[in-house]
Each structure stands twice: as C-alpha cells, then as structure tokens.
Amino acid sequence: MTVLLPSGETIPALGMGTWMMAEDPSRRAAEIDALRTGLDLGLSLVDTAEMYGSGASETLVGEALAGRRDEVFLVSKVLPSHASAAGTVRACEASLRRLGTDRLDLYLLHWRGSVPFAQTLDGFSALLDAGKIRHWGVSNLDLDDMRELTALSGSCQTNQILYNLTRRGPEHDLLPWHASTGIPIMAYSPVEQGRLLDSPALAAVARRHDATPAQVALAWVLRLPQVCAIPKAGSASHVRENAQALELRLTPEDLADLDRAFPPPAGPTPLAML
C-alpha cells in the first residue's frame, strides 16, 4: 500500500514513528532492532523530529539507518521557535548531523508558532536549493491554517496530524479538504498511544479477522487512500504486528460497528494535538 504525494512520488502507507524513543538507555538496542526490522518488512518511511528527546531520537534513527539510508523515506521536523528563514536552515543542518545523512526526504514545520509562514517557507526554499531536503510539509495544522499556507505555496506535500478512532474531528472538514487538494494526511498516534487497545468494539472486530486490536485500529486509519500512518513500535515483535495490518481489510459490518463505538464528528471540531 502506498500514498501519493503531490510531487507524484509515492510513500509507504504504513511507516514508523519515533516519538519517545531514545529516552530509556536500556531500550536502545531493542529500538534500533525495531527500526531495522521495519525496514526489512518494507516500512521504509521513518519519522522523527528535533524535539524528540532533544535530538536523541534523531541520533538513534541515524544509528539504526546506518548503511541503509537509501532504503528510507526520512522525515524530520523543525520546532516553531526555530522556524525563521535562517533558523529553519540551522535546525535542519543540526538534524542532518544527528541523523548522519546529507538530506531529508521530507521536512515538516512541527506546529504553527509565532513565526510567519512566509519566513519558514523561505527557509524551506533555501534547503531545497541546497539539496538538503527533497520536499517539505507541515504538522498539526487545521483547515484555516492549511488554506493560509497553500495560498502562499502550492508545494506542501503532507500535513501530519493526530488521527485515530478516538480523534475523528478531522473527518468533518480537514480530511475532505485534503482529499480535494491531493495533499495527503500522515496520521500520528494511530492507536492513541495504546489507549485504544482495551476497546471491546476493537476486540470484537479483531476476533472476526484473527487479528489484534492494534491491527484493526491501524487498518481503520489506512482505509482512506490519502492517509498514511506512523505508529511507534519499540520492539521487533511490535513492528511485525503493525506490518500485518497492511493485509487486513475491514468489512462494511466492521466499519459500522466501529462507527457506533466511535461516532464520527457531528460538526466542526478543533484539531487536537498530543
């Protein structure tokens, strides 16, 4: 399964997130093994950020990807406080050093801060010209922000947002707008950091498919062609479980049962963040 970017390039529909990795030294070897296992399984989109562990996540990702950089669609993010034109370039260069690479495939503004979009776009442009990033996008932007951004530039490749069964607000207006513009969504925390896994409704659907609740939650996010998902998995076994969600096709009955347990939004809902 793949998702089409506006550039015409495709990315894996299921990737790997790294938020909260590299925070426990005793987990480091397992986390690196998880990322390498994911690459072996074709989960070649890896997402990180300068904010994660104050750069420690990027360093861990760089270690995990050593010798395999060309297999990976690598994503990182600039903090809003660094997102001036010059600050964006400096932040990216620091991320590249930690990651041990000469380029990012996608560089995102982590969320909107006080710096005007135009300044951040100037930074992205300089990085594109220098070959230090291949594409740029944003994260945690709601509909009005996306309209403002795309009026300034038509080159945004994705919007990474919180989207899962318990966070369906974007379905009212943000997801339809994205579908109409061809800018895909990248869903973070697609299993709500594990909090979804105790749901009886998810368990019931999982039993029908001889699957796990996590696989059902991921398959639900991946049901939309313009959405990819970047769950974090800190062990190789967890990565393997996630990868099997790509084989799961939910039926109309499954989707109806999940709608009853997790109703879609009845009206506009502000975009949530974690």
C-alpha positions in Angstrom: 0.0 0.0 0.0 1.3 3.4 -0.9 0.1 7.0 -0.7 0.6 9.5 -3.5 2.3 12.9 -2.7 1.5 16.0 -4.8 5.0 15.7 -6.2 4.0 12.5 -7.9 6.2 10.4 -5.6 4.6 7.6 -3.6 5.4 6.8 0.0 4.5 3.7 2.1 1.1 3.9 3.6 2.5 2.4 6.9 5.7 3.8 8.3 7.4 4.1 11.7 7.3 6.9 14.2 10.0 7.5 16.8 8.3 9.8 19.4 9.5 8.8 22.9 12.3 6.6 21.5 15.9 7.1 22.9 14.5 8.1 26.3 15.5 4.9 28.1 19.1 3.7 27.5 18.1 0.1 28.4 15.7 0.1 25.4 18.2 1.4 22.9 19.2 -1.9 21.3 15.6 -3.1 21.1 14.5 0.2 19.5 17.3 0.1 16.9 16.4 -3.6 16.2 12.7 -2.5 15.8 13.6 0.1 13.2 15.8 -2.2 11.2 13.1 -4.9 11.3 10.7 -2.4 9.9 13.0 -1.7 7.0 13.2 -5.4 6.3 9.4 -5.5 6.2 9.1 -2.6 3.8 8.1 0.0 6.4 10.6 2.4 4.9 9.0 5.7 6.0 10.7 6.8 9.2 9.5 9.9 11.1 11.4 11.8 13.7 11.9 15.4 14.9 14.4 17.6 16.6 12.1 17.9 19.5 12.0 14.2 20.3 14.4 13.6 23.1 16.0 17.0 22.3 17.7 15.4 19.3 18.3 12.0 20.9 15.7 10.3 18.7 17.4 11.6 15.5 20.7 10.2 16.8 19.1 6.8 17.4 17.5 6.8 14.0 20.8 7.7 12.4 22.4 4.7 14.1 19.6 2.4 13.0 19.7 3.5 9.4 23.5 3.4 9.1 24.3 1.7 5.8 20.6 1.7 4.7 19.9 5.3 4.1 18.9 4.9 0.5 16.1 2.4 1.5 14.4 5.1 3.6 12.0 7.9 3.1 13.3 10.0 6.0 11.1 12.7 7.7 12.0 15.2 10.5 10.6 18.4 11.8 11.6 21.9 12.8 10.3 23.4 16.0 8.2 26.5 15.6 10.6 28.5 17.7 13.4 27.7 15.2 11.3 28.3 12.1 12.5 31.6 10.9 14.2 31.6 7.4 17.7 31.3 8.9 16.6 29.2 11.9 15.0 26.6 9.7 18.2 26.1 7.8 20.2 25.9 11.0 17.8 23.4 12.6 17.8 21.2 9.5 21.6 21.2 9.4 21.7 20.1 13.0 19.1 17.3 12.3 21.2 16.1 9.4 24.3 15.9 11.6 22.5 13.9 14.2 20.9 11.6 11.6 24.3 11.1 9.8 22.9 12.0 6.4 23.2 14.7 3.8 19.4 15.1 3.1 15.9 14.7 4.4 13.2 13.4 2.1 10.6 15.4 3.9 11.0 18.3 6.4 8.0 19.5 8.4 7.1 22.5 10.4 6.1 20.7 13.7 3.2 23.1 14.5 2.4 26.7 13.9 4.1 29.2 16.2 4.6 32.9 16.0 6.9 32.9 13.0 5.0 33.9 9.8 4.6 31.1 7.3 6.4 33.1 4.7 9.7 33.1 6.7 9.5 29.3 7.2 8.9 28.8 3.5 11.9 30.9 2.7 14.0 28.5 4.9 12.4 25.5 3.1 13.3 27.1 -0.2 16.9 27.6 0.7 17.1 24.0 1.9 15.6 22.7 -1.3 18.0 24.7 -3.4 20.9 23.3 -1.4 19.7 19.7 -1.8 19.4 19.3 2.0 15.7 18.5 1.8 13.7 16.9 -1.1 10.2 18.0 0.0 8.6 20.0 2.8 5.3 19.8 4.6 3.6 20.7 7.9 2.2 19.1 11.1 -0.7 19.9 13.4 -2.3 22.5 11.0 -6.1 22.8 11.0 -8.1 23.9 8.0 -7.8 27.7 8.2 -4.0 27.3 8.6 -3.8 25.0 5.7 -5.7 27.4 3.5 -3.4 30.2 4.5 -0.3 28.2 3.9 -1.4 26.8 0.5 -2.3 30.4 -0.7 1.4 31.2 -0.2 2.8 28.0 -1.8 1.5 25.0 -3.7 4.4 22.8 -2.7 3.2 21.4 0.6 3.4 17.6 0.5 1.6 16.5 3.7 0.0 17.5 6.9 0.9 15.3 9.9 -2.0 15.2 12.4 -3.4 13.3 15.3 -6.0 11.0 13.7 -7.4 7.7 15.1 -10.7 6.2 16.1 -11.0 8.5 19.2 -9.8 11.6 17.3 -12.2 11.7 14.4 -12.7 15.5 14.3 -10.7 16.0 11.1 -13.3 14.0 9.2 -15.7 16.9 9.3 -13.8 19.3 7.2 -10.0 18.9 7.2 -9.8 15.4 5.6 -12.3 16.3 2.9 -10.3 19.4 2.1 -7.1 17.4 1.9 -8.7 14.8 -0.4 -9.8 17.7 -2.7 -6.4 19.2 -2.9 -4.4 15.9 -3.2 -2.3 16.7 -0.1 -2.2 13.5 2.0 -2.5 13.2 5.7 0.1 11.5 7.9 -1.6 10.1 11.0 0.4 10.1 14.2 -0.6 8.1 17.3 -3.0 6.0 15.2 -3.7 3.7 18.3 -3.8 6.7 20.7 -0.6 5.6 22.4 -2.1 2.3 23.2 -5.2 3.6 24.9 -7.5 2.2 22.2 -6.4 -1.3 22.7 -8.8 -2.0 25.6 -11.9 -1.2 23.4 -14.5 -4.1 23.4 -15.5 -3.0 19.9 -12.0 -3.3 18.6 -11.6 -6.6 20.2 -14.8 -7.9 18.6 -13.7 -6.9 15.1 -10.2 -8.3 15.8 -11.7 -11.7 16.6 -13.6 -11.8 13.3 -10.3 -11.5 11.4 -8.0 -13.4 13.8 -6.2 -10.1 14.3 -5.2 -7.9 17.2 -7.0 -4.7 18.3 -3.9 -2.7 17.2 -4.0 -4.1 13.7 -7.7 -3.2 13.5 -7.0 0.3 14.7 -4.3 0.7 12.1 -6.4 -0.9 9.3 -9.1 1.6 10.1 -6.8 4.6 9.6 -5.4 3.1 6.5 -8.8 2.6 4.9 -8.6 6.0 3.4 -6.3 6.3 0.3 -5.0 9.7 1.2 -3.9 8.7 4.7 -0.7 7.1 5.9 0.1 6.1 9.5 3.3 6.3 11.5 2.8 4.2 14.7 5.8 3.9 17.1 6.9 0.4 17.9 9.8 -0.2 20.3 10.4 -3.9 19.6 10.7 -6.1 16.6 7.7 -8.1 17.5 5.6 -5.0 17.7 6.8 -3.8 14.3 5.8 -7.2 12.9 2.4 -6.9 14.4 1.9 -3.5 12.9 3.1 -4.6 9.4 0.4 -7.3 9.3 -2.2 -4.6 9.5 -1.5 -4.0 5.8 -3.1 -7.3 5.0 -6.3 -6.6 7.0 -9.4 -5.4 5.1 -12.3 -4.2 7.2 -15.8 -5.1 6.0 -18.8 -2.7 5.9 -20.0 -4.5 9.1 -16.7 -3.9 10.8 -16.8 -0.2 9.9 -20.4 0.2 11.0 -19.6 -1.4 14.4 -16.6 0.9 14.9 -18.8 3.9 13.9 -21.2 3.0 16.7 -18.4 2.7 19.2 -16.5 5.7 18.0 -19.0 8.1 16.3 -17.8 10.4 13.6 -18.0 14.2 14.3 -21.4 15.8 14.2 -19.8 19.2 13.3 -16.6 21.2 13.2 -14.1 20.1 15.8 -10.8 21.9 16.5 -7.8 19.8 15.6 -6.3 18.0 18.7 -2.6 17.6 19.4 -0.6 15.4 21.6 
